[in-house]
Amino acid sequence: MSDQAEYVPPKVWVWDKDSGGRFANINRPIAGPTHDKDLPVGKHPLQLYSLGTPNGVKVTVMLEELLAAGHSGAEYDAWLINIGEGDQFSSGYVAANPNSKIPVLVDRSGTEPIRVFESGAILIHLAEKFGAFLPTETAKRAETLSWLMWQMGSAPFLGGGFGHFYAYAPTKQEYPINRYAMEVKRQMDVLDRRLAESEYIAGADYTIADMAIWPWYGALAKGLVYDAGEFLQVHEYKNVQRWTDQLATRPAVKRGRMVNRVTGDPASQLRERHDASDFDLRTQDKLEAAE
């Protein structure tokens, strides 16, 4: 165990703005807006306000898959929410999502706008709206929703637990890293065993369960998050690797990964998406070349 001095919690916790690691500037123990700013509204029925994190990618992959399947009503505007600059705390964003997390969808296809926040809720809303990627047969639907909820409940241990203490905390601490590494490896084993018996997460069909799990655990399987691939020996999960590679070849997945992305190869970054042609005309490399 570490020889660091043991932390003794005070009787009453007090917010220390100087602690919290990499994201201390946006973490706070209160909700609500910090500034007044309305959300922009584009021309399409669906307005997405997001960032190309795993939770954001879930939704952009779903939207691109719907369009690829011929659902023209799934056309969308994707607006960039820069969480590092506090965009999620604007009055307009908080009105759409009182939890101030990305993503949030505003469905303007009906007579009144409908706000949908939490990525899993957005996937269900879109699946039910368009009758796609969520089985209607009772047992298959239950299996799909079970795995979707598995992801929603499990990913915080990967991101907020392992990712925080391994990659972002001010100091490396043995106990939390070991605790969350053990849990993440258990989760990967859950997926690996499931994918040993099934082509996709929920069965023979590609569903919103795959779209929810792939951005988190597919990225982990390829060592693309937290620089932890070797540490967690992710190559050992052969079935997860097979599934990850399989989904990565889908054109809609490739496009969905680009939307609202602000890191990596500029050619892979489509920071805002307002038209299908933007993938060819408005990636970051082209915008920078035109300046």
C-alpha positions in Angstrom: 0.0 0.0 0.0 1.0 3.6 -0.4 2.9 5.4 2.3 0.9 8.6 1.7 -0.5 10.3 4.8 -4.0 9.1 5.5 -6.8 11.5 4.7 -9.0 12.3 7.6 -12.3 13.7 6.4 -13.5 16.8 8.3 -16.7 16.8 10.1 -18.3 19.0 7.4 -17.1 18.9 3.8 -16.1 22.2 2.3 -15.7 22.9 -1.4 -12.0 23.4 -2.2 -11.9 25.0 -5.7 -8.2 24.3 -6.0 -8.6 20.5 -5.8 -10.1 18.1 -8.2 -7.4 17.5 -10.8 -7.7 18.2 -14.5 -11.3 19.1 -14.5 -11.4 21.2 -11.3 -12.3 24.3 -13.3 -15.7 22.9 -14.3 -16.5 20.7 -11.3 -18.7 22.2 -8.7 -21.1 21.0 -6.0 -24.1 23.2 -7.2 -26.3 23.1 -10.3 -27.8 25.8 -12.4 -26.5 28.3 -15.0 -23.5 30.5 -14.6 -24.2 32.8 -17.5 -27.0 33.8 -19.9 -26.9 32.4 -23.4 -29.5 30.9 -25.6 -28.9 27.7 -27.6 -28.6 28.0 -31.3 -31.2 26.4 -33.5 -30.6 25.1 -37.0 -32.7 24.0 -39.9 -33.3 20.3 -39.1 -36.0 18.6 -36.9 -33.4 17.3 -34.5 -31.0 19.6 -32.6 -28.1 18.0 -30.9 -25.9 19.8 -28.4 -22.9 17.7 -27.7 -19.1 16.9 -27.7 -17.3 14.0 -29.2 -16.8 12.1 -26.0 -18.1 8.5 -25.7 -21.5 9.7 -24.5 -21.7 12.1 -27.4 -20.6 9.5 -29.9 -23.4 7.2 -28.9 -25.9 9.6 -30.2 -24.2 10.8 -33.4 -23.6 7.1 -34.4 -27.3 6.5 -33.9 -28.3 9.5 -35.9 -26.0 8.5 -38.8 -27.2 4.9 -38.7 -30.8 6.2 -38.9 -30.0 8.3 -41.9 -28.1 5.4 -43.5 -31.2 3.3 -43.0 -33.3 5.8 -45.0 -34.9 7.7 -42.1 -34.8 11.2 -43.6 -36.6 12.6 -40.5 -33.4 11.9 -38.5 -31.6 14.8 -40.2 -29.9 16.9 -37.5 -27.8 19.8 -36.5 -25.0 19.0 -34.2 -23.8 22.0 -32.2 -20.5 21.9 -30.3 -20.7 22.2 -26.5 -17.2 22.9 -25.2 -17.4 21.6 -21.6 -13.8 22.8 -20.9 -15.1 26.4 -21.4 -18.3 25.8 -19.4 -20.8 25.9 -22.4 -22.9 23.4 -20.5 -23.6 25.9 -17.8 -25.3 28.5 -20.1 -28.9 29.3 -19.3 -30.1 27.8 -22.6 -28.2 24.6 -22.0 -29.4 24.2 -18.4 -33.0 24.7 -19.6 -32.5 21.8 -22.0 -30.6 19.7 -19.5 -30.7 20.6 -15.8 -27.9 18.2 -15.2 -25.5 20.2 -17.4 -23.9 17.1 -19.0 -23.6 16.3 -22.7 -25.4 15.3 -24.8 -28.8 16.8 -25.0 -31.3 16.5 -27.9 -34.1 18.9 -28.6 -36.7 17.2 -30.9 -38.5 19.9 -32.8 -40.3 17.7 -35.3 -43.6 18.1 -33.5 -45.8 21.0 -32.5 -43.8 21.6 -29.3 -40.1 21.0 -28.7 -39.2 17.9 -26.6 -36.0 17.9 -24.6 -34.3 14.6 -24.1 -31.2 14.4 -21.9 -29.0 11.4 -20.8 -27.5 9.5 -23.7 -29.4 6.3 -23.0 -32.7 8.2 -23.0 -31.8 9.8 -26.3 -31.1 6.4 -27.9 -34.4 5.0 -26.7 -36.3 8.1 -27.9 -34.8 7.9 -31.4 -35.2 4.1 -31.6 -38.9 4.4 -30.7 -39.5 7.4 -32.9 -38.1 5.7 -36.0 -38.8 2.1 -35.1 -35.2 1.1 -35.6 -32.4 -0.6 -33.7 -34.6 -1.6 -30.8 -36.5 -4.9 -31.2 -40.2 -4.9 -30.6 -40.4 -8.6 -29.6 -40.6 -8.7 -25.9 -37.6 -10.9 -25.0 -35.3 -9.3 -27.5 -36.3 -5.8 -26.4 -35.7 -6.7 -22.8 -32.2 -8.0 -23.6 -31.4 -4.9 -25.6 -32.6 -2.6 -22.8 -30.8 -4.6 -20.2 -27.5 -4.2 -21.9 -28.1 -0.5 -22.5 -28.7 0.0 -18.8 -25.6 -2.1 -18.1 -23.6 0.4 -20.0 -25.2 3.4 -18.3 -24.5 1.8 -14.9 -21.0 0.5 -15.7 -19.3 3.3 -17.6 -19.0 5.6 -14.5 -16.7 3.0 -13.0 -14.6 3.2 -16.2 -14.6 6.9 -16.7 -15.3 8.6 -13.4 -13.5 5.8 -11.4 -10.6 4.3 -13.3 -10.1 7.0 -15.8 -10.1 9.7 -13.2 -7.7 8.1 -10.8 -5.4 6.6 -13.4 -5.2 9.6 -15.8 -6.6 12.8 -14.3 -6.2 12.9 -10.5 -3.6 15.3 -9.1 -1.6 12.3 -7.7 -1.4 8.6 -8.4 -2.9 6.6 -5.6 -2.6 2.8 -5.4 -5.9 1.9 -3.7 -8.4 3.7 -6.1 -6.4 2.7 -9.2 -6.3 -1.0 -8.1 -9.9 -0.9 -7.1 -11.2 0.5 -10.4 -8.8 -1.4 -12.5 -10.2 -4.6 -11.0 -13.7 -3.5 -11.8 -13.0 -2.4 -15.4 -11.3 -5.7 -16.1 -14.3 -7.5 -14.7 -16.6 -5.5 -17.0 -14.4 -6.3 -20.0 -14.7 -10.0 -19.0 -18.5 -9.7 -18.8 -18.5 -8.3 -22.4 -16.0 -10.8 -23.6 -18.0 -13.7 -22.4 -21.2 -12.3 -23.8 -19.6 -11.7 -27.2 -18.2 -15.3 -27.2 -21.8 -16.5 -27.6 -23.4 -13.6 -29.6 -22.3 -11.6 -32.7 -23.7 -8.4 -31.2 -24.3 -7.4 -27.6 -28.0 -8.1 -27.5 -28.0 -11.0 -29.9 -27.9 -11.5 -33.6 -28.9 -8.0 -34.5 -27.1 -4.7 -34.2 -28.9 -2.5 -31.7 -28.7 0.6 -29.6 -26.9 -1.6 -27.0 -24.0 -1.8 -29.3 -24.1 1.9 -30.1 -24.0 2.7 -26.3 -21.2 0.3 -25.3 -18.9 0.6 -28.3 -17.7 4.2 -27.8 -16.6 3.4 -24.2 -15.4 -0.2 -24.3 -14.4 -0.3 -27.9 -12.1 2.6 -27.4 -10.8 1.0 -24.2 -10.2 -2.3 -26.2 -8.0 -0.4 -28.6 -6.1 1.5 -26.0 -7.5 4.8 -27.1 -8.5 6.1 -23.7 -6.4 6.9 -20.6 -3.3 5.5 -22.2 -4.1 2.3 -20.3 -4.2 -0.5 -22.9 -1.0 -2.2 -21.7 -1.8 -1.6 -18.1 -5.2 -3.4 -18.4 -3.9 -5.9 -21.0 -7.0 -5.2 -23.2 -5.6 -7.4 -26.0 -6.6 -10.4 -24.0 -10.3 -9.8 -24.6 -10.5 -11.4 -28.0 -14.2 -11.3 -28.5 -14.4 -7.7 -27.5 -11.6 -7.0 -30.1 -13.5 -8.8 -32.8 -16.7 -6.9 -32.1 -14.9 -3.6 -31.8 -13.3 -4.1 -35.2 -16.6 -5.2 -36.8 -18.4 -2.1 -35.7 -15.5 0.2 -36.6 -16.0 -0.7 -40.3 -19.6 0.6 -40.5 -19.7 3.8 -42.5 -22.2 5.4 -40.1 -20.0 4.6 -37.1 -17.1 6.2 -38.9 -19.1 9.4 -39.5 -20.6 9.4 -36.0 -17.1 9.4 -34.5 -16.2 12.5 -36.4 -19.1 14.7 -35.2 -18.3 17.3 -32.5 -14.8 15.9 -32.2 -12.1 18.4 -31.2 -9.0 16.2 -30.8 -6.9 14.0 -33.0 -6.3 14.2 -36.8 -8.0 17.4 -38.1 -9.3 15.4 -41.0 -11.3 13.3 -38.5 -12.8 16.4 -36.8 -16.2 17.7 -37.8 -16.8 20.1 -35.0 -20.3 20.9 -36.1 -22.5 19.1 -38.4 -25.4 20.8 -40.2 -25.6 18.9 -43.5 -24.4 15.5 -44.8 -22.0 17.3 -47.2 -20.1 18.7 -44.1 -18.2 15.4 -43.9 -16.6 16.2 -47.2 -16.4 20.0 -47.0 -16.1 21.1 -43.4 -13.7 18.9 -41.5 -11.2 20.8 -39.5 -8.3 20.2 -41.9 -10.2 21.9 -44.7 -11.4 24.8 -42.6 -7.8 25.4 -41.4 -6.5 25.2 -45.0 -9.1 27.8 -46.1 -8.0 30.4 -43.4 
